[in-house]
């Protein structure tokens, strides 16, 4: 005999024949909640970091955009070194050399710097971010590395978003 009340409850919460076999509506809801809680949450980004790696221009570029509603001051990045395409770049060196460290970046604004990449095998040791999964081809000669960072005081903690189109 079919329990019409239970069947309608399952329809309302999105249940299917497979879900109905697992038991009551309460157990389905509990299982759904546990699965949602176990799923990783997308990390919220305060900064968008775009690295432009191009063979068609003499210098490459790093663009850091403040995505918060308030001005920010960036003293350093952690990790400070980013590896991709058999190259590496120290964001901390770029900010120090281009006099961007300690500079106020207004809400919604960007700072940029031209950079020179170093090749692997001639790099530094220490903390780094392997960002190959965040590289996308813009043209045959130009790659874009899309990174993000959260702010902790004046320190920007850099990460490679799960999805490169984080800011689309």
N, C-alpha and C positions, 0 to 999 in steps of 0.2 A: 504494500500500500504506500502511495506517495504522500508525504507530509507537505501539503501546499504552502503552509506558512513558512516552513524551513526552506522550501524551494524558492519562494519569493524573496526571502531574506538573502539567500545566496545570489540571486539575480541582482539585487540592489547593491551588494558589495563587490560585484564583479566576479562572482564565482562561476565556475564552469563545471561540467561533469567530472573532470579530474579533481577539482577542488572539493566537490561534494563528497567524494569518497574519503576525504581525510577526517571528517567528523562534523562537529557542530559549527555554527557560524562564529561562536566565540573563539574556538580554537583556530579557525581560519584567520580571524582578525588578529589574534595574538601572533600567529606565524608570520603574517604580513608585516606587523609592526617590528618584530624581531629582525626580519630580513632588511627592512628599511633602515633600522638602527645600525646594522652591521655594514651597510654600504658606505664606502668612503665618501666623505663630503668634499665638494670642490673647494679648494682653498681660495679665500677672498684675496684679491690683489690690491695693494695700495699704489703700486708702481707698475707701469708697463715698460719693459726694456726691449728695444728692437735693435738688433745688430744687423747691419747691411754689409754683406761680403760680396764685393763685386770686382770682376776683372776688367770692367770697362771704364773704370775711373781710377785716378792715381791713389786715392785714399778711401778707406772704408769708413763707416760711420756707426756711432752708437747714439741712440735716442732714448732718453729716459723721460717718461711722462708721469706726472702726478695725477692719479685717479681719485684722490680724496677731495673732500670739501674744504680743506684747510691748507695753508702753505706748509711745506715740509722742508727740513734741512737734512741732507744726507751726508754723514761723515764717512761711512764706509759700507762695503758690501760683504756679506758672508754667505756662501763662500765667495771670495773675490775673483777667482779664476774660472773662466768658462772655456770648455773644450768642445770643438765641433769641426767637422770637415778636415781632420788632421791639422788643425790650427788651435791656438789658444790665445786668450786675451785676459788681461788683468783689469777688471773694472775699477779696482782701487787705484791702480797706477794711472789709468785714464783720468779719473776724477782728480787725483793729486796733480798730475802734470798739466791738465787743462784748467786748473784753478776752479774746479766745480765743487770740490769738497767744502762743506760748510756754507755753500751758497743756498739762499732761499729759493725754492721752486714754488711759485704760486699754484693754487688749486687749478687743475685743468691745463696747466702749462707744461712745457717740455724744455729740457736742456739737451744739447747735442755736442758731440765732439768727433773730430776726425781721428782715426786710429790706424795703427799698423799692427797686423797680426804677427804672431810668432809661430813657427812650425813646430810640430811635435818632435821630440828628441832633443830640443834645446830649451825645454821648459823648466819651471820651478816645481818644487815638491810642496805638498801641503794639501789643504782643503780645496776642492774644485767641484764644479758642476759639469757633468757630462750632458751636453745639450743636443746631441745628435737627433733625438726624437722631435725636437722643436724647430728643425731646419726645414724650410720649404723653398722650392725654386720659384723665383719671380720671373727670370728669363734664363736663357742658356748660360749666361755668365754671372748671374746675380742670385745669391741666396739670402733669405731673410731668416734670422733666428729670433723667434718670439719667446721672450721670457717674462717673468713677473716677479714681484717682490712684496713682502709684507714689511711694514715698518715696526721696529721695536726701539722706541726712542729715536736716535739719529742713525741707527744701524738698519740697513735694508737686507733682509734675508731673502736671497734669490732662489727661485725654483723654476723648473720647467713645467708649465701647465700640462695637464693630462691631454688637453685638446689645444693644438696650436692656434685655433681661431678663437681664443679666449676673449678677445676684445672686439670681435666682429659685430 
